[in-house]
């Protein structure tokens, strides 16, 4: 799959009708002191026009 960069910040891919929450996994970050943060797909991916982009911090 070919990717490109949007606005110098976001890596994007052709989405081909992907349902973000149905087809992508949740991501869990683990921190010190047994703290964890679960991030759902709609929180780390977004659709721009007809492409799917990775939202990075």
C-alpha positions as a printed Julia matrix, in Angstrom:
57×3 Matrix{Float64}:
   0.0    0.0    0.0
   1.41   3.38  -0.99
   1.44   6.15   1.57
   1.89   9.91   1.43
   2.23  12.77   3.89
  -0.58  15.27   4.44
   0.24  18.79   5.66
   3.8   17.7    6.61
   2.44  15.85   9.66
   0.14  12.94   8.88
   0.93   9.67   7.11
  -2.04   8.71   4.93
  -3.13   5.67   2.92
  -5.89   4.89   0.44
  -8.82   3.85   2.63
 -10.81   1.74   0.16
 -13.94   2.0    2.27
 -12.36   0.78   5.5
 -14.59   1.06   8.55
 -12.06   2.37  11.06
 -13.61   0.97  14.26
 -14.64  -2.35  12.69
 -11.4   -3.22  10.9
  -8.54  -1.67  12.89
  -7.4   -2.67  16.39
  -7.47  -0.65  19.57
  -3.97   0.26  20.77
  -2.97   0.08  24.43
  -0.04   2.08  25.77
   1.54   0.85  29.0
   3.24   3.26  31.4
   5.03   3.1   34.72
   3.13   2.12  37.86
   0.85  -0.21  35.88
  -0.95   2.66  34.16
  -2.39   1.94  30.74
  -4.23   3.92  28.1
  -6.47   2.23  25.53
  -6.88   4.21  22.3
  -9.69   3.24  19.92
  -9.1    3.4   16.14
 -11.28   6.48  15.63
  -8.96   8.29  18.07
  -5.73   7.54  16.17
  -6.99   7.45  12.56
  -9.07   9.96  10.62
 -10.47  10.22   7.12
  -9.46  13.13   4.92
 -11.43  13.28   1.65
 -11.14   9.6    0.63
  -7.9    8.68   2.39
  -7.2    7.31   5.86
  -4.6    9.16   7.94
  -2.68   8.31  11.09
  -3.02  11.0   13.75
   0.29  11.2   15.59
   1.2   13.23  18.62
